[in-house]
Amino acid sequence: MKQTSKRNTLFAVLTIMVTAIAGGLYWRCNNTEEPRQLTAEEMRLEHAALIDSTLLRTPLPIDSIMVEQLYSGISAKAWILVDDSTGMIISQNNATDRMFPASLTKMMTCLLTLEHGNMGDSVEITPDVFVTRDSRVRPGDSYLLSNLMKEMMMVSDNVAAVALAKHIGGDTLSFANMMNQKAAYLGMDSTHFSNPNGMPSDSNYSSARDLLVLARYCMNDSSFAQIVGTQFVDIPLLDGRHMPCDNTNLMLQSYEGIIGIKTGFTRLAGACLASAATRGNTTLYLILLGSKNQTTRFTESAALLDYGFSVIKTYQEMQKLQ
């Protein structure tokens, strides 16, 4: 009886195992479901975060003396230069160090305004948002939200940034929370925002690498890209007056292929510049922080971008030979 019982138990176990294996094989053979396609937002997020430091390990025939002269002539404290299509890091220095981002902060303010704002809303410059006298806007002025956003980005207006933050978030503290939530969403681990304009604050900081992720994500928005690639715009006020605005990014006037993005400057942050440039099929992104002055941020960015295009050309030629 005991032997019969053991045989029955063994048979039952084997039957279960065979059934399970057969079922699994049947499922794999008949499950023709295609892998889930990434959504447009998932692809945008993935691309913005694509930064690869391994692709350029192959030595390139680049003049080392030229490179040494380039780097020795840069006063910026931190930068990162990346090929957009591959995420390949071409050059970087202190790219993950926490730095003051100055008005590069406004990239996030503009992004959240585009995502959460009604472009047809009217926004009044009230006395409580008039935080600095060097603003182009004045108390009592009213603008369409879309036009005030353009003015903020074109002339880097600190008061306009506060007015937009209050309109979108209810108050600047709530808006700062929105900024930090978006930064976390983008994986900006070395970033914390405390205001919408980048005015000096120990709790408003970022890194070149984080700002690169933000810049690439923002430039995927056609409205954002259009604003930061514009040299001049005539901003209408709701009372019929107009405000002529020249973009503070002088690279738009002088550098071949430049398509943006944003200037920044405070005494603590130094001169900063987020750049993007396209030549042929190559687009480069550069974040430059802590340059000596508002002139060197342009000359140093131009030199790094020139170097980047040279490296990519050499890299692509070597790839064809392999």
Secondary structure, DSSP 8 states (H G I E B T S, - for coil): -HHHHHHHHHHHHHHHHHHHHHHHHHHHHH---------HHHHHHHHHT--BSSGGGS-----HHHHHHHHHT---SEEEEEETTT-BEEEEESTTS-B--GGGGHHHHHHHHHHH--TT-EEE--GGG---TT-SS-TT-EEEHHHHHHHHHHHT-HHHHHHHHHHHHSSHHHHHHHHHHHHHHTT-TT-B-SSSS--S-TT-BB-HHHHHHHHHHHHTSHHHHHHHT-SEEEEE-TTS-EEEEE-S-THHHHSTTEEEEEEEEETTTEEEEEEEEEETTEEEEEEEEEESSTTHHHHHHHHHHHHHHHHHHHHHHHHHH-
